[in-house]
Amino acid sequence: MEVLIDCYFDKLFEEMDRSCLASRYKRREMVDYFSDVINSCSRAENLDKQDVCERIVMSALRYHNITMMENGHVCLLGKFHNVLYVAAKLCFDWNLNNNEIVSRLLNDIYYCEKTFERILVGAIFGTRVTHFLSGWKSDFEDREENLRALLYFLHHATLGKLEYRCTFTPVKRRFIDIPMESYGQALPLRVAIQHGAPDILLIMLRYGASVEPDRLAPSPLEMLLNKLSEYDAQPGQDRIVYPEQLLLCLRLVLRTVSSAFFKTPGHIAEQSGVFSVSIYEQYPTLVEQKLLPPERSGLSPPELRHLCRCRIRETLFENWALPHGIRELQIPESLRNYLDLLRD
């Protein structure tokens, strides 16, 4: 069956135009076609559907790799690359659980694109916006399906312990921290914050997305506090009215931050000798508005329970056990939810 599918796959794609998979509806037609093949083969040959799906996905990876090697290890793009997204949709639709194959698929996507934004942006922005921002449409049906697809690939990337070298840093990054090229090399977590999407932000934080600053941008917490500090009280109002989505994002990020201090920029630190500033000194208005609890603003020491959460999550992250390893801990369910950032 393997040789038969490979030959059939090659013949099918040889007859197709280079741009045949540029449109989402064409990719979906191809996914539907292969889904029919999976159902037909499993009935006719009495085979497991997962096995047939594996074989088709492997044929797609083989086709992509052969055409790339024949071109000096440079992807030919067009149908030769978009076949990977047909394979990705098949993996998700059939819940392919072969981690080796899904990891190979993610590695091939990154080798050609140096980003995973085509998997990420549909979950962040929904399906309509992606076409205007990136010039293509998400392969998944709606934002809900995009979220589930992101969770699927996040799970496999974690299970496969996948790390990638990025252009602007010598340190390898995990799937959830790969910069998004079409968005100024911003990390996905920062894009989610800019868009004000607490649901996708929670998913990213649960999987250990970085909340540290880098040379391109401040920390996510600073981003949120800067955005909130731009709001003023309207005439006739005693208090400032902040967007609820931003407040939700702030509460989620505060669950992951142990330190209540920001590092002073290097050139300022050298001149002033001040190497860090507390949150309540930097954003006194936000503290007065009680957007930041005393334990997170530097006015009071953080709770021991919170410090334990941060340290345990750090250890789980280092061992590729976030978030699913939390469920294996022999602790009460309420503490599992607390460690998993599902509650304060």
C-alpha positions in Angstrom: 0.0 0.0 0.0 2.9 2.4 0.8 4.4 2.2 -2.7 0.9 2.5 -4.2 0.1 5.7 -2.3 3.5 7.2 -3.1 3.1 6.6 -6.8 -0.5 7.8 -6.8 0.5 10.9 -4.8 3.3 11.7 -7.3 1.1 11.2 -10.3 -1.7 13.3 -8.8 0.6 16.3 -8.1 2.5 16.1 -11.3 -0.7 16.9 -13.2 -1.6 19.9 -11.1 -0.6 23.5 -11.7 2.1 25.1 -9.6 -0.4 27.5 -8.0 -3.2 25.0 -7.6 -3.0 25.0 -3.8 -2.7 28.8 -3.3 -6.4 29.2 -2.5 -7.8 27.9 0.7 -10.8 26.2 -1.0 -8.4 24.3 -3.2 -6.4 23.1 -0.2 -9.7 22.1 1.4 -10.8 20.2 -1.7 -7.5 18.3 -1.5 -8.0 17.5 2.2 -11.6 16.3 1.5 -10.3 14.2 -1.4 -7.6 12.5 0.8 -10.1 12.0 3.6 -12.3 10.1 1.1 -9.2 8.0 0.2 -8.6 7.3 3.9 -12.2 6.1 4.4 -12.1 4.0 1.2 -8.8 2.3 1.9 -9.7 1.5 5.5 -12.9 -0.2 4.3 -11.5 -2.0 1.2 -8.2 -3.1 2.8 -9.6 -3.5 6.4 -6.9 -1.0 7.6 -6.8 1.3 10.5 -7.7 4.9 9.4 -4.7 6.3 11.4 -2.4 4.1 9.5 -3.7 5.3 6.1 -3.6 8.9 7.2 0.0 8.4 8.3 0.9 7.0 4.9 -0.6 9.9 3.1 1.0 12.5 5.3 4.4 10.7 4.9 3.8 10.8 1.1 3.2 14.6 1.3 6.5 15.0 3.3 8.3 12.8 0.9 7.0 14.8 -2.1 8.1 18.1 -0.5 11.5 16.9 0.4 12.3 15.3 -3.0 11.3 18.4 -4.9 13.3 20.6 -2.5 16.5 18.4 -2.8 16.2 18.5 -6.6 16.3 22.3 -6.3 19.5 22.4 -4.2 17.7 22.1 -0.9 15.6 25.3 -1.6 11.8 25.0 -1.4 10.1 25.6 -4.7 7.1 27.1 -2.9 3.7 27.0 -4.7 2.1 23.5 -4.6 5.5 22.0 -3.6 5.2 23.8 -0.2 1.5 24.2 0.3 1.2 20.5 0.3 2.6 20.7 3.9 -0.6 22.5 4.9 -2.8 19.9 3.3 -0.8 17.4 5.5 -1.3 19.6 8.5 -5.0 19.8 8.1 -5.2 16.0 7.6 -3.1 15.5 10.8 -5.5 17.7 12.8 -8.8 16.4 11.2 -7.8 12.7 11.9 -6.1 13.5 15.2 -2.9 11.8 14.0 -1.1 10.7 17.2 2.2 9.7 15.6 4.5 12.3 17.2 7.4 11.5 14.9 5.4 12.3 11.8 3.8 15.5 13.2 7.3 16.6 14.4 8.7 16.1 10.9 5.9 18.1 9.5 6.6 21.0 11.9 10.3 20.8 11.2 9.7 21.0 7.4 7.4 24.0 7.8 10.0 25.8 9.9 12.9 24.9 7.5 11.1 26.7 4.7 9.4 29.6 6.5 11.4 30.2 9.7 8.1 30.8 11.5 4.8 29.1 12.5 2.6 32.1 12.0 0.3 30.4 9.6 -0.6 28.1 12.5 -0.8 30.9 15.0 -2.5 33.9 13.5 -5.9 32.2 12.9 -6.0 31.5 16.6 -5.1 35.0 17.5 -7.1 37.1 15.0 -9.7 34.7 13.6 -10.1 33.6 10.0 -11.2 36.9 8.4 -8.3 39.1 9.4 -5.5 36.7 8.3 -6.1 37.3 4.6 -5.6 41.1 4.9 -2.6 40.8 7.2 -0.7 37.9 5.6 -2.3 37.5 2.1 -3.6 34.0 2.8 -6.5 32.4 4.5 -6.4 30.0 7.4 -6.8 26.4 6.6 -9.0 25.9 9.7 -12.7 26.6 9.7 -13.1 29.3 12.4 -11.3 30.8 15.3 -12.5 27.9 17.6 -11.0 25.3 15.3 -7.8 27.4 14.9 -7.5 27.3 18.7 -7.9 23.6 18.8 -5.4 23.2 16.0 -2.9 25.3 17.8 -3.3 23.1 20.9 -2.8 20.0 18.8 0.4 21.2 17.3 1.6 22.7 20.6 1.1 19.3 22.3 3.1 17.5 19.6 5.9 20.1 19.6 6.2 19.7 23.4 6.0 15.9 23.2 8.7 15.9 20.5 10.8 18.5 22.5 11.2 20.6 19.4 13.5 23.6 19.4 14.6 25.9 16.6 17.4 28.4 16.0 16.1 31.9 15.2 17.7 34.8 13.3 17.9 37.3 16.1 19.0 35.1 19.0 21.7 32.4 19.5 19.4 30.6 21.9 17.1 27.9 20.6 13.4 28.7 21.0 10.4 26.4 21.4 7.4 26.4 19.1 5.4 28.9 21.2 8.3 31.4 21.2 9.1 31.4 17.5 8.9 35.0 16.1 6.2 35.9 13.6 8.0 37.3 10.6 5.0 39.2 9.1 4.5 41.0 12.5 8.0 42.6 12.9 9.6 39.5 14.4 7.3 39.9 17.4 6.8 36.8 19.7 3.3 35.3 19.5 2.6 36.2 23.1 3.2 39.9 22.4 1.0 39.7 19.3 -1.8 38.2 21.4 -1.4 41.0 24.0 -1.5 43.7 21.3 -4.7 42.2 20.0 -6.2 41.9 23.4 -6.9 38.1 23.2 -6.9 36.6 26.8 -8.1 33.2 25.7 -5.1 32.6 23.3 -2.8 34.3 25.9 -3.8 31.8 28.5 -3.0 28.9 26.2 0.4 30.4 25.4 1.2 31.0 29.1 0.1 27.5 30.1 2.7 26.1 27.6 5.4 28.3 29.1 5.6 31.1 26.6 8.4 33.6 27.6 7.4 36.6 29.7 10.9 38.0 29.7 12.0 41.1 27.9 14.3 40.9 24.8 16.4 43.3 22.8 13.5 43.9 20.4 10.7 44.6 22.9 9.9 45.1 26.6 8.4 42.3 28.7 4.7 41.4 28.2 4.0 42.9 31.6 5.6 46.2 30.7 3.6 46.2 27.4 0.3 45.8 29.3 1.1 48.4 31.9 2.2 50.9 29.2 -1.0 50.4 27.3 -3.1 50.8 30.5 -1.2 53.9 31.6 -2.3 55.6 28.4 -6.0 55.8 29.6 -7.3 58.8 31.4 -10.5 59.4 33.3 -13.3 60.8 31.2 -15.1 64.0 32.2 -17.6 63.3 35.0 -16.0 60.0 35.9 -14.3 59.3 39.3 -12.3 56.3 38.0 -10.6 55.4 34.8 -12.5 52.9 32.7 -10.0 50.3 31.3 -10.8 47.8 28.5 -11.8 44.5 30.2 -9.8 42.4 27.7 -6.6 44.2 28.7 -7.4 43.7 32.4 -7.9 40.0 31.8 -4.6 39.8 30.0 -2.9 41.7 32.9 -4.3 39.2 35.5 -3.1 36.3 33.5 0.4 37.6 33.0 0.6 38.5 36.7 0.1 34.8 37.5 3.5 34.0 35.9 5.6 36.9 37.2 7.5 36.5 40.4 9.5 39.7 40.4 7.9 43.1 40.9 10.8 45.0 39.4 11.8 46.1 35.9 15.4 46.3 34.8 16.6 49.8 33.9 17.9 50.2 30.4 21.7 49.7 30.2 22.7 53.2 29.3 20.5 54.7 32.1 21.7 52.2 34.7 25.4 53.1 33.9 24.8 56.8 34.4 22.4 56.7 37.4 23.5 53.5 39.2 19.8 52.5 39.4 19.5 49.0 37.9 15.9 48.3 38.6 12.6 50.1 39.4 9.6 48.7 41.2 6.3 48.6 39.5 4.6 50.9 42.0 7.3 53.5 41.3 7.0 53.2 37.6 3.2 53.1 37.4 1.8 54.7 40.6 -1.5 55.5 39.0 -2.2 51.9 38.1 -1.3 50.9 41.7 -3.7 53.6 43.1 -6.4 52.2 40.8 -5.8 48.8 42.4 -5.1 47.1 39.1 -2.0 45.6 40.7 -2.2 43.9 44.0 0.4 44.9 46.6 2.1 41.5 46.3 2.8 42.1 42.6 3.6 45.8 42.6 6.5 45.6 45.1 4.6 47.2 48.0 4.5 43.8 49.8 6.5 40.6 49.4 4.9 38.1 47.0 3.0 35.2 48.6 5.0 32.0 49.3 2.3 30.1 47.4 2.9 32.2 44.3 6.6 31.9 44.5 6.3 28.1 44.7 4.0 28.2 41.6 6.6 30.1 39.6 9.4 27.8 40.7 7.5 24.6 40.0 6.3 25.8 36.6 10.0 26.7 35.8 11.1 23.1 36.7 8.2 21.6 34.7 9.1 23.8 31.7 12.7 22.7 31.8 11.6 19.1 31.7 9.1 19.6 28.8 6.2 18.9 31.2 4.1 22.0 30.8 1.2 21.9 31.1 0.3 18.2 30.9 2.8 17.1 33.6 0.8 19.1 36.1 -2.0 16.6 35.9 0.4 13.8 37.0 1.4 15.6 40.2 -0.1 13.9 43.4 -1.7 17.1 44.7 -5.4 18.3 45.1 -7.2 19.4 41.9 -7.4 23.0 43.2 -3.6 23.1 43.4 -3.3 21.6 39.9 -5.6 24.4 38.5 -3.5 27.0 40.4 -0.3 25.6 38.9 -1.9 25.5 35.5 -2.8 29.2 35.7 -6.5 28.4 35.6 -7.2 30.3 38.8 -5.5 32.8 41.2 
